[in-house]
Amino acid sequence: MMLRFVIYVILVFVLALPTKAQTKQLAVDSVTVCQLLREARHLPASTNLPLFFARKFIGRPYVAATLEGNDPECLVVNTRQLDCTTLVENVVALTLCVQRRDFSYFSFKHALIDMRYRGGIIKDYTSRIHYFTDWITENSRAGIIREIQSPNPPFSALQRVSVSYMSQHPQGYEALRQHPDFIRDIRAIEQKISGRQFRYIPKSVVGNSKLLRQAIKDGDIIAITCKKPGLDIAHLGFAVWKNDGLHLLNASQLHKKVVEEPMTLYRYLQKHPSHTGIRIIRINK
């Protein structure tokens, strides 16, 4: 038994060593991923995988911008500190590994790369997908997820995407300060995304649980739409149904950690005037 444990630790350490894929990580991240995948190997087929994995991260500290500050650009694996996007990406990558019956750390890393970078190729900062509308489009094309936009109601509102925040605020991004030539590429991506239209659920309807249960399942990704100039999505999380309605499991800046929000999503949205509603994304099986 001890020999098996030693072999497991050595294997995890080897997987954490630098490779041609240029991965930034700590050994604890590979250990965490391998442990979660080992546990998931024996789950009942009926298990809601996104919620199973998302709940494993409850209590982890909220830390923004953990993907930034790497020049050249590289894959970052960080299961210790999460923001709303990295929580979603880690959970989706773990879910994909189980669905594919490939429980290796190698598979997890490649799922992250495929999801996070355009065409699954790390070239530079601009090859990373920065706007969530773009993330939805690219990962829908790859067959990883699909966006739910019916029935109407509750999908009675139309979002016309208009993004420009990054190119208009390059000083807020280290990579754009270091490489001003990237701004042109980011602007071209923004122009490509802008003008697209998507159906979403307005926040006035989110309190109608009977209506929403027809459209939203436990473990769906919730993308909160907003009216902040230059942005498309304000926040992300996972859908959790409780007796009093729909809740959000998210990496919360307010709580400074990953939580299942104690208040319903309807109440949560009412507290944020700039939030307009929710888009729903489902992981393909």
Beta strands, then each sheet from edge to edge (+ up, - down):
strand 1: 23-24
strand 2: 75-76
strand 3: 145-148
strand 4: 157-160
strand 5: 197-202
strand 6: 221-226
strand 7: 233-242
strand 8: 245-252
strand 9: 257-260
strand 10: 275-283
sheet 1: 1+ 2+
sheet 2: 3+ 10- 5+ 4-
sheet 3: 3+ 10- 6+ 7- 8+ 9-
end
